[in-house]
Each structure stands twice: as C-alpha cells, then as structure tokens.
C-alpha cells in the first residue's frame, strides 16, 4: 500500500508539472504574438543568449496545430460512427415498438419486416369494422349471404365444387394449404400467448405447468371471404381431457391477420332442445329414434296436434312449449342423421342476441342407385360418407338450424301463412338476414339428410311444386349415375354387341 501511494504521488507531481509547463507555453505564445516586429536575427526580449528565433516557435506551434487537427478529425470520425450506430439502434427500437403495437392489435410474423405506416394500420382496422365480423349486415335476400366453408387439420368441406372439386377433400392447392396452416398457427399463438384483453383465464396442466395448445388440439374451423374486405376465420380448439373450448376469431384484411377476440366457451351446461315436426312416416320416425337413443338421449316430449300438417306450425308449437327459460333449439326433420359432434357445433356457433347457426346438410342419394352393384345397400352408418356419387351439399335448404329461443321469438317465428311443403324455412331465414344477427352458414360433416322417396302433392302451389320437383331430382343420384340411367338402353345395346362379337371370334 505505501509503494502504491508513492507511485500515485509521483504521477500526480509530474502531472501538475506538465500542466504548469503547458500554461507557461501558452502564455509565452501569447506574448510572442503580441510582441512588436523586429529583425529576424535580433534576440527575443527576455531570452538573452538563446539562438531560437520566431520561426522555430511558429514551426512548433504549426506542428501542435496539425497534431490537434489530426486528433479532431479522428474524434469527428468516431462521433460520426457513434451517430450512425445510435441511429441504427433508434430504428431498431422504433421497429420493435411498432411490432409491439401491431402485436397488440394483430399478429406479427418474422416475415413482416417492412415498416407498417399508421395510416395503413388504421385502414386495416377499418376493414374489420366494415366486414360482417362483430355485427350482422342487412341483406336483401338469401342469395346475398356469404357462406363459410369448414375445415379440419386434414380436410376441407366446401360448397363450391364445380366439375373437379369434391364436397370433402384434402386441400390440394399449395396456397390453400399454407393459408390454413398459417391460420391454425396464428390461433395457437393467440391462445398460448394471450393479451390482457383476452377473455380467458390462465390454466395449468395437472403437473402445475402452463397449459400449451398445439395443432392436435384444433377441432374445427370456418372461413369465408368478403372480396372487398378480407377473410374471416373462426377457430375452435379443445384439449382431450377438458370440456372447455377455446374460440379464436381472426381476420385477414388483405394483409396481416387481425385478432378480433379470444375467448373460452364452456358448453358443459348448454342444453339443446331438439324439435322435430312429424306427420305419418312412422318407419322414418323409428329410425330417427334409434339414432337418437344411441346418442344416450332419454328425455322426450310428444305434443299432438289435431290439425292439417304444417311444418312451421309444428316448430312454433315446440318452441313455445318450452317453459324453462332460455334454451338453444335445433330445428330438425325426421329424415336427418346427426352426430354428437354436430350438436357441439350448434353450441359453438349460436349465441343469444348475436348469432344463429344455419348448417348446410349433406344430402345422400338413393342408395338403390348408388350401391346398384351390390345385392343390398350397406347399413345407414356405412352410407355416411362425403363423396360425389354418394350425395351433395344441400345449399338450397334452410330447414336445419340452431338458434336460441329468445331470438326465435323476437324475430316472430315462422310465417303461418305458408301451408304444406317448403317455404317456411326460407321465410324465417330471410328474417334473420334482414336483421342484425350474424348468420353462420357452413357445411358441417356430422349432419346428413337420409334419402327417402319424395311425393309432390297436387295441392301445392306452383312455386311449392317446382321446389318439390327440384328437390326430388337433386335427391335421386349424381350426374354420372343419372347419366347411366338415361343411357341404359344404349349401354345395354353396346354390351350385347360386344358379347356377340366376342362369341363370333371364339367360334371362328
């Protein structure tokens, strides 16, 4: 310690001595500049006997000035570098802040590295406000609604098939596959990293760890595109050992996905009142009750009516007969086969005062034609497949619907002026389209219309009779099977010619 103190004292002494010499030099230079001009060889005043002239000190001063200029240049260069680094750091901080702001209103990805202007962000949010996401739009007719298409991890259930697409298929186009994968990943990001405004509670696994959802927890999703606004996605997730569903709504306003909401849906206490109007058709009713009993349903109420059959009247009576408050209703027909998973879809897509659910039924063709190559058609359970030759999406039918009783009574129920077959469901559907509730229209995999022979009565109005004949024709068989029936004689003639030619060649 004494040695270190001595060294420090010595350094301090020399530092003070250097500062004194520097001050003396500056004072001397000041005196030199202020001195009167003399002969170059004359001795400077106060420096008797020295041989150094003014040029020497000017050279010394010039040397010092060059040294400090070099030092100043170096410092300027370092300052410029620091400014550049500071600017880069500021830009990074600004970019992070903007990403944070975008994350609060939408979902940002690593691919979105370009800076998003605030006016563009405002425009994207305005697209959500203009789209039919949070509130229903008043539409002129049933043809104005934009239906959803549903999808799972492996399949897409689509309405618009054309001549090449199928009602159920794996997404073949790469852009469609990438789109759905991105949407599912975005939904998982919302659930696993929720914002403060999300309506969901943090849950832990049985081991006390944070519960993380993955793609295997994805149950089903729906999407539809408003071509002038963007694409809406409704996603549902569920852990196998839990009863709650996670619902995420996303919107792509022709740009980044915008999170609309994230919520938890508990359907454990959601009762569904299934209302089925029926007149005669006892065999179909027996089949319906068999399917109903297999699903472990045991509560039945029979309401007899002594009057001419009217489907709308029967559904109205069934809805009004419930006297236990609010309830979710499923208007069904006796020739409908539905799964327990479909009932969950009803619970997830109907909300009192907010949404009504109008699923698109997959209508099966005449099994006698579809399975003509077999001795007998297979059991009903084996006919429930989504194929071109087995059935079609009945997108012109609106009879199957899930809606809450309060919404049904508020809208005025079915029109009692409609008599006989058909028409009452379309009138009710149009009422909702003209109102403010959101109509969820999408094909669902767990809802089938079983084929049955249809009779179009003479008492029907011309419009009802036309609709009945159209439905009858659509129900019978696919285009290819109908073509085989139409050209049956031509096909049989061809087969006879082929057989005759074969026999002739064998004899020859």
Long-range contacts (C-beta under 8 A, 24 or more apart in sequence): 28-57, 29-57, 29-61, 32-57, 102-256, 104-195, 105-258, 105-259, 106-256, 106-257, 106-258, 106-259, 107-186, 107-189, 107-190, 107-250, 107-256, 107-257, 107-258, 107-259, 108-256, 109-256, 112-256, 120-255, 123-253, 124-253, 124-255, 124-256, 124-258, 125-258, 127-229, 127-230, 127-251, 127-253, 127-254, 128-230, 128-251, 128-253, 128-258, 128-260, 130-229, 131-226, 131-229, 131-230, 131-232, 131-251, 131-253, 132-226, 132-232, 132-438, 133-232, 133-249, 133-251, 133-260, 134-260, 135-436, 135-438, 136-432, 136-435, 136-436, 136-437, 136-438, 136-439, 138-433, 138-434, 138-435, 138-436, 139-433, 139-434, 141-430, 141-433, 142-398, 142-426, 142-429, 142-430, 142-433, 144-433, 145-433, 145-439, 145-441, 146-224, 146-225, 146-226, 146-441, 147-224, 147-360, 147-395, 147-441, 147-442, 148-222, 148-223, 148-224, 148-234, 148-440, 148-441, 148-442, 149-222, 149-223, 149-224, 149-442, 149-443, 150-220, 150-221, 150-222, 150-442, 150-443, 150-444, 150-445, 151-180, 151-220, 151-221, 151-222, 151-223, 152-218, 152-219, 152-220, 152-221, 153-184, 153-215, 153-216, 153-218, 155-445, 156-180, 157-386, 157-442, 157-443, 157-444, 157-445, 158-443, 159-360, 159-393, 159-395, 159-443, 161-388, 161-393, 166-386, 166-387, 166-388, 167-362, 167-386, 167-387, 167-388, 167-391, 167-392, 167-393, 167-443, 168-386, 168-387, 168-445, 180-221, 182-257, 183-221, 183-223, 183-233, 183-235, 183-250, 183-257, 184-215, 184-218, 184-221, 184-235, 185-215, 186-250, 186-257, 187-218, 187-221, 187-233, 187-235, 187-237, 187-248, 187-250, 188-213, 188-214, 188-215, 188-218, 188-237, 190-248, 190-250, 190-259, 190-262, 191-237, 191-246, 191-248, 191-262, 194-262, 195-259, 195-262, 198-261, 198-262, 198-263, 199-261, 199-262, 199-263, 199-264, 200-246, 200-262, 200-263, 200-264, 201-264, 211-239, 213-237, 213-239, 213-246, 219-245, 220-345, 222-349, 222-440, 222-442, 224-442, 229-253, 229-254, 230-254, 230-255, 233-257, 234-349, 234-440, 236-265, 236-348, 243-267, 243-268, 244-268, 245-344, 245-348, 247-348, 265-347, 265-348, 267-344, 267-347, 267-348, 270-328, 270-347, 271-327, 271-328, 272-327, 272-328, 272-329, 272-330, 272-343, 272-346, 272-347, 272-402, 273-318, 273-319, 273-322, 273-327, 273-328, 273-329, 273-330, 273-405, 274-329, 274-330, 274-332, 275-314, 275-315, 275-318, 275-319, 275-329, 275-330, 275-331, 275-332, 276-318, 276-332, 276-333, 276-334, 277-309, 277-311, 277-313, 277-314, 277-315, 277-318, 277-333, 278-314, 278-334, 279-309, 281-334, 281-335, 284-334, 284-335, 284-450, 284-452, 285-334, 287-380, 287-450, 288-334, 288-335, 288-336, 291-337, 291-338, 295-339, 295-340, 308-419, 310-416, 310-418, 310-419, 310-420, 310-424, 311-399, 311-414, 311-421, 311-424, 311-425, 312-413, 312-414, 312-415, 312-416, 312-418, 312-424, 312-425, 312-428, 313-414, 313-416, 315-413, 315-414, 316-413, 316-414, 316-416, 319-405, 319-408, 319-409, 319-413, 320-409, 322-405, 326-352, 326-404, 326-405, 326-406, 327-404, 327-405, 328-402, 328-403, 328-404, 328-405, 329-402, 329-403, 329-404, 329-405, 329-408, 330-400, 330-401, 330-402, 331-399, 331-400, 331-401, 331-402, 331-403, 331-425, 332-400, 333-399, 333-400, 333-449, 335-449, 335-450, 335-452, 336-361, 336-400, 336-447, 336-448, 336-449, 336-450, 337-380, 337-384, 337-447, 337-448, 337-449, 337-450, 338-446, 338-447, 338-448, 339-446, 339-447, 340-446, 341-445, 341-446, 342-444, 342-446, 342-447, 345-444, 345-446, 346-402, 347-402, 349-402, 349-440, 349-442, 350-402, 350-403, 350-404, 350-440, 351-404, 352-404, 352-406, 352-407, 353-404, 353-406, 353-407, 353-437, 354-437, 354-438, 355-437, 355-438, 355-439, 355-440, 356-401, 356-402, 356-403, 356-404, 356-407, 356-432, 356-437, 356-438, 356-439, 356-440, 357-401, 357-402, 357-403, 357-440, 358-398, 358-400, 358-401, 358-429, 358-439, 358-440, 358-441, 359-400, 359-401, 359-402, 359-441, 359-442, 359-443, 359-444, 359-447, 360-393, 360-394, 360-395, 360-397, 360-441, 360-442, 360-443, 360-444, 361-393, 361-394, 361-397, 361-400, 361-447, 361-448, 361-449, 362-386, 362-391, 362-392, 362-393, 362-394, 362-443, 362-445, 362-447, 362-448, 362-449, 363-391, 363-392, 363-393, 363-394, 363-397, 363-448, 363-449, 363-451, 363-474, 363-475, 364-390, 364-391, 364-448, 364-449, 364-450, 364-451, 365-389, 365-390, 365-391, 365-392, 365-451, 365-475, 365-476, 365-477, 365-478, 365-481, 366-451, 366-475, 366-476, 366-477, 367-451, 369-476, 369-477, 369-481, 369-485, 370-477, 370-481, 380-450, 384-448, 386-445, 388-478, 388-480, 389-477, 389-478, 389-480, 389-481, 390-478, 391-448, 391-449, 392-474, 392-478, 393-443, 394-449, 394-474, 395-443, 396-470, 396-471, 396-474, 397-425, 397-449, 397-471, 398-425, 398-426, 398-428, 398-429, 399-425, 400-447, 401-425, 401-428, 401-429, 407-437, 411-435, 420-457, 420-459, 420-460, 420-461, 420-464, 421-456, 421-457, 421-460, 421-464, 421-467, 421-468, 422-464, 422-467, 422-468, 422-471, 423-463, 423-464, 423-467, 451-475
